[in-house]
Amino acid sequence: MIIPRAIFLNQTYQKSCIEHRHQVMKEIRQFKSEIVRMLRATENHKLGNIRIEMPCADYPVLTSTGGREHLATIRNEITMAGYDVFFTYTESGDVSFSVDWRMVVNNQ
């Protein structure tokens, strides 16, 4: 029986890690562009807040348990811009993302 060389398994592992990082970055870009699009829509300005649903099917990495750190990074970016941000996790694994600008603290 021939034992496979570790270098070959490592190459597969490294490729998998790179593909995962690309998927994460793709989902982050997609989600951030959706948030920005909704924030720029003038019909939403008078509402005071928006809610964005993140279904597992559209965002498999960000809605997984490992994706919570990436969502926290997105949340911090939006919070630094002066918005209140809230997450709600559903039993089905979907994430509801609320962005609120009704009570703005003018320290930015």
Chimera marker file (.cmm) of the C-alpha trace (Angstrom):
<marker_set name="trace">
<marker id="1" x="0.000" y="0.000" z="0.000" r="1" g="1" b="0" radius="0.5"/>
<marker id="2" x="1.372" y="3.394" z="-1.008" r="1" g="1" b="0" radius="0.5"/>
<marker id="3" x="0.981" y="6.232" z="1.465" r="1" g="1" b="0" radius="0.5"/>
<marker id="4" x="0.201" y="9.517" z="-0.294" r="1" g="1" b="0" radius="0.5"/>
<marker id="5" x="2.772" y="12.234" z="0.110" r="1" g="1" b="0" radius="0.5"/>
<marker id="6" x="1.784" y="15.020" z="2.461" r="1" g="1" b="0" radius="0.5"/>
<marker id="7" x="2.700" y="17.651" z="-0.114" r="1" g="1" b="0" radius="0.5"/>
<marker id="8" x="-0.182" y="16.536" z="-2.359" r="1" g="1" b="0" radius="0.5"/>
<marker id="9" x="-2.711" y="16.666" z="0.443" r="1" g="1" b="0" radius="0.5"/>
<marker id="10" x="-1.346" y="20.041" z="1.495" r="1" g="1" b="0" radius="0.5"/>
<marker id="11" x="-1.806" y="21.395" z="-2.043" r="1" g="1" b="0" radius="0.5"/>
<marker id="12" x="-5.449" y="20.318" z="-1.999" r="1" g="1" b="0" radius="0.5"/>
<marker id="13" x="-5.888" y="21.853" z="1.446" r="1" g="1" b="0" radius="0.5"/>
<marker id="14" x="-4.297" y="25.157" z="0.369" r="1" g="1" b="0" radius="0.5"/>
<marker id="15" x="-6.488" y="25.288" z="-2.749" r="1" g="1" b="0" radius="0.5"/>
<marker id="16" x="-9.569" y="24.683" z="-0.606" r="1" g="1" b="0" radius="0.5"/>
<marker id="17" x="-8.573" y="27.505" z="1.761" r="1" g="1" b="0" radius="0.5"/>
<marker id="18" x="-8.077" y="29.907" z="-1.142" r="1" g="1" b="0" radius="0.5"/>
<marker id="19" x="-11.453" y="28.973" z="-2.643" r="1" g="1" b="0" radius="0.5"/>
<marker id="20" x="-13.104" y="29.501" z="0.744" r="1" g="1" b="0" radius="0.5"/>
<marker id="21" x="-11.506" y="32.947" z="1.130" r="1" g="1" b="0" radius="0.5"/>
<marker id="22" x="-12.687" y="33.895" z="-2.364" r="1" g="1" b="0" radius="0.5"/>
<marker id="23" x="-16.224" y="32.758" z="-1.512" r="1" g="1" b="0" radius="0.5"/>
<marker id="24" x="-16.178" y="34.784" z="1.723" r="1" g="1" b="0" radius="0.5"/>
<marker id="25" x="-14.960" y="37.907" z="-0.070" r="1" g="1" b="0" radius="0.5"/>
<marker id="26" x="-17.578" y="37.448" z="-2.804" r="1" g="1" b="0" radius="0.5"/>
<marker id="27" x="-20.400" y="37.177" z="-0.259" r="1" g="1" b="0" radius="0.5"/>
<marker id="28" x="-19.102" y="40.172" z="1.721" r="1" g="1" b="0" radius="0.5"/>
<marker id="29" x="-18.942" y="42.311" z="-1.452" r="1" g="1" b="0" radius="0.5"/>
<marker id="30" x="-22.408" y="41.168" z="-2.500" r="1" g="1" b="0" radius="0.5"/>
<marker id="31" x="-23.928" y="41.898" z="0.906" r="1" g="1" b="0" radius="0.5"/>
<marker id="32" x="-22.214" y="45.274" z="1.342" r="1" g="1" b="0" radius="0.5"/>
<marker id="33" x="-23.324" y="46.375" z="-2.111" r="1" g="1" b="0" radius="0.5"/>
<marker id="34" x="-26.902" y="45.417" z="-1.235" r="1" g="1" b="0" radius="0.5"/>
<marker id="35" x="-26.708" y="47.470" z="1.971" r="1" g="1" b="0" radius="0.5"/>
<marker id="36" x="-25.238" y="50.486" z="0.173" r="1" g="1" b="0" radius="0.5"/>
<marker id="37" x="-27.835" y="50.231" z="-2.600" r="1" g="1" b="0" radius="0.5"/>
<marker id="38" x="-30.649" y="50.232" z="-0.038" r="1" g="1" b="0" radius="0.5"/>
<marker id="39" x="-29.124" y="53.108" z="1.952" r="1" g="1" b="0" radius="0.5"/>
<marker id="40" x="-28.742" y="55.224" z="-1.177" r="1" g="1" b="0" radius="0.5"/>
<marker id="41" x="-32.312" y="54.604" z="-2.337" r="1" g="1" b="0" radius="0.5"/>
<marker id="42" x="-34.067" y="57.905" z="-1.638" r="1" g="1" b="0" radius="0.5"/>
<marker id="43" x="-37.396" y="56.216" z="-0.917" r="1" g="1" b="0" radius="0.5"/>
<marker id="44" x="-35.769" y="54.523" z="2.102" r="1" g="1" b="0" radius="0.5"/>
<marker id="45" x="-34.412" y="57.745" z="3.649" r="1" g="1" b="0" radius="0.5"/>
<marker id="46" x="-37.736" y="58.672" z="5.257" r="1" g="1" b="0" radius="0.5"/>
<marker id="47" x="-38.204" y="55.205" z="6.758" r="1" g="1" b="0" radius="0.5"/>
<marker id="48" x="-35.476" y="55.609" z="9.370" r="1" g="1" b="0" radius="0.5"/>
<marker id="49" x="-34.359" y="52.004" z="9.093" r="1" g="1" b="0" radius="0.5"/>
<marker id="50" x="-34.049" y="49.112" z="6.685" r="1" g="1" b="0" radius="0.5"/>
<marker id="51" x="-34.105" y="45.371" z="7.151" r="1" g="1" b="0" radius="0.5"/>
<marker id="52" x="-32.143" y="43.051" z="4.904" r="1" g="1" b="0" radius="0.5"/>
<marker id="53" x="-32.748" y="39.322" z="4.897" r="1" g="1" b="0" radius="0.5"/>
<marker id="54" x="-29.794" y="37.017" z="4.337" r="1" g="1" b="0" radius="0.5"/>
<marker id="55" x="-31.100" y="33.599" z="3.282" r="1" g="1" b="0" radius="0.5"/>
<marker id="56" x="-28.767" y="30.633" z="3.716" r="1" g="1" b="0" radius="0.5"/>
<marker id="57" x="-29.105" y="29.805" z="0.034" r="1" g="1" b="0" radius="0.5"/>
<marker id="58" x="-27.717" y="33.197" z="-1.060" r="1" g="1" b="0" radius="0.5"/>
<marker id="59" x="-25.076" y="33.591" z="1.666" r="1" g="1" b="0" radius="0.5"/>
<marker id="60" x="-24.000" y="30.089" z="2.731" r="1" g="1" b="0" radius="0.5"/>
<marker id="61" x="-20.684" y="31.176" z="4.259" r="1" g="1" b="0" radius="0.5"/>
<marker id="62" x="-21.820" y="34.354" z="6.034" r="1" g="1" b="0" radius="0.5"/>
<marker id="63" x="-24.889" y="32.680" z="7.557" r="1" g="1" b="0" radius="0.5"/>
<marker id="64" x="-22.872" y="29.733" z="8.848" r="1" g="1" b="0" radius="0.5"/>
<marker id="65" x="-21.472" y="29.699" z="12.371" r="1" g="1" b="0" radius="0.5"/>
<marker id="66" x="-18.013" y="30.559" z="11.048" r="1" g="1" b="0" radius="0.5"/>
<marker id="67" x="-19.371" y="33.571" z="9.186" r="1" g="1" b="0" radius="0.5"/>
<marker id="68" x="-20.368" y="35.450" z="12.319" r="1" g="1" b="0" radius="0.5"/>
<marker id="69" x="-16.952" y="37.051" z="12.637" r="1" g="1" b="0" radius="0.5"/>
<marker id="70" x="-17.288" y="38.406" z="9.089" r="1" g="1" b="0" radius="0.5"/>
<marker id="71" x="-20.754" y="39.750" z="9.891" r="1" g="1" b="0" radius="0.5"/>
<marker id="72" x="-19.294" y="41.418" z="12.979" r="1" g="1" b="0" radius="0.5"/>
<marker id="73" x="-16.724" y="43.141" z="10.756" r="1" g="1" b="0" radius="0.5"/>
<marker id="74" x="-19.476" y="44.406" z="8.444" r="1" g="1" b="0" radius="0.5"/>
<marker id="75" x="-21.456" y="45.505" z="11.484" r="1" g="1" b="0" radius="0.5"/>
<marker id="76" x="-18.473" y="47.462" z="12.837" r="1" g="1" b="0" radius="0.5"/>
<marker id="77" x="-18.002" y="49.243" z="9.499" r="1" g="1" b="0" radius="0.5"/>
<marker id="78" x="-21.630" y="50.333" z="9.407" r="1" g="1" b="0" radius="0.5"/>
<marker id="79" x="-21.591" y="51.305" z="13.092" r="1" g="1" b="0" radius="0.5"/>
<marker id="80" x="-18.514" y="53.463" z="12.474" r="1" g="1" b="0" radius="0.5"/>
<marker id="81" x="-20.555" y="55.306" z="9.824" r="1" g="1" b="0" radius="0.5"/>
<marker id="82" x="-23.060" y="56.272" z="12.553" r="1" g="1" b="0" radius="0.5"/>
<marker id="83" x="-25.789" y="53.660" z="12.141" r="1" g="1" b="0" radius="0.5"/>
<marker id="84" x="-27.271" y="51.274" z="14.694" r="1" g="1" b="0" radius="0.5"/>
<marker id="85" x="-27.002" y="47.704" z="13.443" r="1" g="1" b="0" radius="0.5"/>
<marker id="86" x="-28.806" y="44.631" z="14.725" r="1" g="1" b="0" radius="0.5"/>
<marker id="87" x="-28.639" y="40.955" z="13.748" r="1" g="1" b="0" radius="0.5"/>
<marker id="88" x="-31.372" y="38.403" z="14.221" r="1" g="1" b="0" radius="0.5"/>
<marker id="89" x="-30.643" y="34.725" z="13.635" r="1" g="1" b="0" radius="0.5"/>
<marker id="90" x="-33.565" y="32.483" z="12.702" r="1" g="1" b="0" radius="0.5"/>
<marker id="91" x="-33.918" y="28.781" z="13.437" r="1" g="1" b="0" radius="0.5"/>
<marker id="92" x="-33.631" y="28.010" z="9.737" r="1" g="1" b="0" radius="0.5"/>
<marker id="93" x="-30.178" y="29.618" z="9.692" r="1" g="1" b="0" radius="0.5"/>
<marker id="94" x="-31.148" y="32.827" z="7.910" r="1" g="1" b="0" radius="0.5"/>
<marker id="95" x="-29.921" y="36.163" z="9.225" r="1" g="1" b="0" radius="0.5"/>
<marker id="96" x="-31.955" y="39.359" z="9.383" r="1" g="1" b="0" radius="0.5"/>
<marker id="97" x="-29.819" y="42.496" z="9.334" r="1" g="1" b="0" radius="0.5"/>
<marker id="98" x="-31.333" y="45.819" z="10.495" r="1" g="1" b="0" radius="0.5"/>
<marker id="99" x="-29.725" y="49.200" z="9.900" r="1" g="1" b="0" radius="0.5"/>
<marker id="100" x="-31.233" y="52.143" z="11.807" r="1" g="1" b="0" radius="0.5"/>
<marker id="101" x="-30.480" y="55.875" z="11.497" r="1" g="1" b="0" radius="0.5"/>
<marker id="102" x="-33.307" y="57.353" z="13.589" r="1" g="1" b="0" radius="0.5"/>
<marker id="103" x="-31.108" y="58.080" z="16.637" r="1" g="1" b="0" radius="0.5"/>
<marker id="104" x="-27.813" y="59.346" z="15.229" r="1" g="1" b="0" radius="0.5"/>
<marker id="105" x="-25.043" y="60.405" z="17.589" r="1" g="1" b="0" radius="0.5"/>
<marker id="106" x="-23.144" y="63.233" z="15.944" r="1" g="1" b="0" radius="0.5"/>
<marker id="107" x="-19.609" y="62.200" z="16.927" r="1" g="1" b="0" radius="0.5"/>
<marker id="108" x="-18.296" y="61.099" z="13.529" r="1" g="1" b="0" radius="0.5"/>
<link id1="1" id2="2" r="1" g="1" b="0" radius="0.2"/>
<link id1="2" id2="3" r="1" g="1" b="0" radius="0.2"/>
<link id1="3" id2="4" r="1" g="1" b="0" radius="0.2"/>
<link id1="4" id2="5" r="1" g="1" b="0" radius="0.2"/>
<link id1="5" id2="6" r="1" g="1" b="0" radius="0.2"/>
<link id1="6" id2="7" r="1" g="1" b="0" radius="0.2"/>
<link id1="7" id2="8" r="1" g="1" b="0" radius="0.2"/>
<link id1="8" id2="9" r="1" g="1" b="0" radius="0.2"/>
<link id1="9" id2="10" r="1" g="1" b="0" radius="0.2"/>
<link id1="10" id2="11" r="1" g="1" b="0" radius="0.2"/>
<link id1="11" id2="12" r="1" g="1" b="0" radius="0.2"/>
<link id1="12" id2="13" r="1" g="1" b="0" radius="0.2"/>
<link id1="13" id2="14" r="1" g="1" b="0" radius="0.2"/>
<link id1="14" id2="15" r="1" g="1" b="0" radius="0.2"/>
<link id1="15" id2="16" r="1" g="1" b="0" radius="0.2"/>
<link id1="16" id2="17" r="1" g="1" b="0" radius="0.2"/>
<link id1="17" id2="18" r="1" g="1" b="0" radius="0.2"/>
<link id1="18" id2="19" r="1" g="1" b="0" radius="0.2"/>
<link id1="19" id2="20" r="1" g="1" b="0" radius="0.2"/>
<link id1="20" id2="21" r="1" g="1" b="0" radius="0.2"/>
<link id1="21" id2="22" r="1" g="1" b="0" radius="0.2"/>
<link id1="22" id2="23" r="1" g="1" b="0" radius="0.2"/>
<link id1="23" id2="24" r="1" g="1" b="0" radius="0.2"/>
<link id1="24" id2="25" r="1" g="1" b="0" radius="0.2"/>
<link id1="25" id2="26" r="1" g="1" b="0" radius="0.2"/>
<link id1="26" id2="27" r="1" g="1" b="0" radius="0.2"/>
<link id1="27" id2="28" r="1" g="1" b="0" radius="0.2"/>
<link id1="28" id2="29" r="1" g="1" b="0" radius="0.2"/>
<link id1="29" id2="30" r="1" g="1" b="0" radius="0.2"/>
<link id1="30" id2="31" r="1" g="1" b="0" radius="0.2"/>
<link id1="31" id2="32" r="1" g="1" b="0" radius="0.2"/>
<link id1="32" id2="33" r="1" g="1" b="0" radius="0.2"/>
<link id1="33" id2="34" r="1" g="1" b="0" radius="0.2"/>
<link id1="34" id2="35" r="1" g="1" b="0" radius="0.2"/>
<link id1="35" id2="36" r="1" g="1" b="0" radius="0.2"/>
<link id1="36" id2="37" r="1" g="1" b="0" radius="0.2"/>
<link id1="37" id2="38" r="1" g="1" b="0" radius="0.2"/>
<link id1="38" id2="39" r="1" g="1" b="0" radius="0.2"/>
<link id1="39" id2="40" r="1" g="1" b="0" radius="0.2"/>
<link id1="40" id2="41" r="1" g="1" b="0" radius="0.2"/>
<link id1="41" id2="42" r="1" g="1" b="0" radius="0.2"/>
<link id1="42" id2="43" r="1" g="1" b="0" radius="0.2"/>
<link id1="43" id2="44" r="1" g="1" b="0" radius="0.2"/>
<link id1="44" id2="45" r="1" g="1" b="0" radius="0.2"/>
<link id1="45" id2="46" r="1" g="1" b="0" radius="0.2"/>
<link id1="46" id2="47" r="1" g="1" b="0" radius="0.2"/>
<link id1="47" id2="48" r="1" g="1" b="0" radius="0.2"/>
<link id1="48" id2="49" r="1" g="1" b="0" radius="0.2"/>
<link id1="49" id2="50" r="1" g="1" b="0" radius="0.2"/>
<link id1="50" id2="51" r="1" g="1" b="0" radius="0.2"/>
<link id1="51" id2="52" r="1" g="1" b="0" radius="0.2"/>
<link id1="52" id2="53" r="1" g="1" b="0" radius="0.2"/>
<link id1="53" id2="54" r="1" g="1" b="0" radius="0.2"/>
<link id1="54" id2="55" r="1" g="1" b="0" radius="0.2"/>
<link id1="55" id2="56" r="1" g="1" b="0" radius="0.2"/>
<link id1="56" id2="57" r="1" g="1" b="0" radius="0.2"/>
<link id1="57" id2="58" r="1" g="1" b="0" radius="0.2"/>
<link id1="58" id2="59" r="1" g="1" b="0" radius="0.2"/>
<link id1="59" id2="60" r="1" g="1" b="0" radius="0.2"/>
<link id1="60" id2="61" r="1" g="1" b="0" radius="0.2"/>
<link id1="61" id2="62" r="1" g="1" b="0" radius="0.2"/>
<link id1="62" id2="63" r="1" g="1" b="0" radius="0.2"/>
<link id1="63" id2="64" r="1" g="1" b="0" radius="0.2"/>
<link id1="64" id2="65" r="1" g="1" b="0" radius="0.2"/>
<link id1="65" id2="66" r="1" g="1" b="0" radius="0.2"/>
<link id1="66" id2="67" r="1" g="1" b="0" radius="0.2"/>
<link id1="67" id2="68" r="1" g="1" b="0" radius="0.2"/>
<link id1="68" id2="69" r="1" g="1" b="0" radius="0.2"/>
<link id1="69" id2="70" r="1" g="1" b="0" radius="0.2"/>
<link id1="70" id2="71" r="1" g="1" b="0" radius="0.2"/>
<link id1="71" id2="72" r="1" g="1" b="0" radius="0.2"/>
<link id1="72" id2="73" r="1" g="1" b="0" radius="0.2"/>
<link id1="73" id2="74" r="1" g="1" b="0" radius="0.2"/>
<link id1="74" id2="75" r="1" g="1" b="0" radius="0.2"/>
<link id1="75" id2="76" r="1" g="1" b="0" radius="0.2"/>
<link id1="76" id2="77" r="1" g="1" b="0" radius="0.2"/>
<link id1="77" id2="78" r="1" g="1" b="0" radius="0.2"/>
<link id1="78" id2="79" r="1" g="1" b="0" radius="0.2"/>
<link id1="79" id2="80" r="1" g="1" b="0" radius="0.2"/>
<link id1="80" id2="81" r="1" g="1" b="0" radius="0.2"/>
<link id1="81" id2="82" r="1" g="1" b="0" radius="0.2"/>
<link id1="82" id2="83" r="1" g="1" b="0" radius="0.2"/>
<link id1="83" id2="84" r="1" g="1" b="0" radius="0.2"/>
<link id1="84" id2="85" r="1" g="1" b="0" radius="0.2"/>
<link id1="85" id2="86" r="1" g="1" b="0" radius="0.2"/>
<link id1="86" id2="87" r="1" g="1" b="0" radius="0.2"/>
<link id1="87" id2="88" r="1" g="1" b="0" radius="0.2"/>
<link id1="88" id2="89" r="1" g="1" b="0" radius="0.2"/>
<link id1="89" id2="90" r="1" g="1" b="0" radius="0.2"/>
<link id1="90" id2="91" r="1" g="1" b="0" radius="0.2"/>
<link id1="91" id2="92" r="1" g="1" b="0" radius="0.2"/>
<link id1="92" id2="93" r="1" g="1" b="0" radius="0.2"/>
<link id1="93" id2="94" r="1" g="1" b="0" radius="0.2"/>
<link id1="94" id2="95" r="1" g="1" b="0" radius="0.2"/>
<link id1="95" id2="96" r="1" g="1" b="0" radius="0.2"/>
<link id1="96" id2="97" r="1" g="1" b="0" radius="0.2"/>
<link id1="97" id2="98" r="1" g="1" b="0" radius="0.2"/>
<link id1="98" id2="99" r="1" g="1" b="0" radius="0.2"/>
<link id1="99" id2="100" r="1" g="1" b="0" radius="0.2"/>
<link id1="100" id2="101" r="1" g="1" b="0" radius="0.2"/>
<link id1="101" id2="102" r="1" g="1" b="0" radius="0.2"/>
<link id1="102" id2="103" r="1" g="1" b="0" radius="0.2"/>
<link id1="103" id2="104" r="1" g="1" b="0" radius="0.2"/>
<link id1="104" id2="105" r="1" g="1" b="0" radius="0.2"/>
<link id1="105" id2="106" r="1" g="1" b="0" radius="0.2"/>
<link id1="106" id2="107" r="1" g="1" b="0" radius="0.2"/>
<link id1="107" id2="108" r="1" g="1" b="0" radius="0.2"/>
</marker_set>
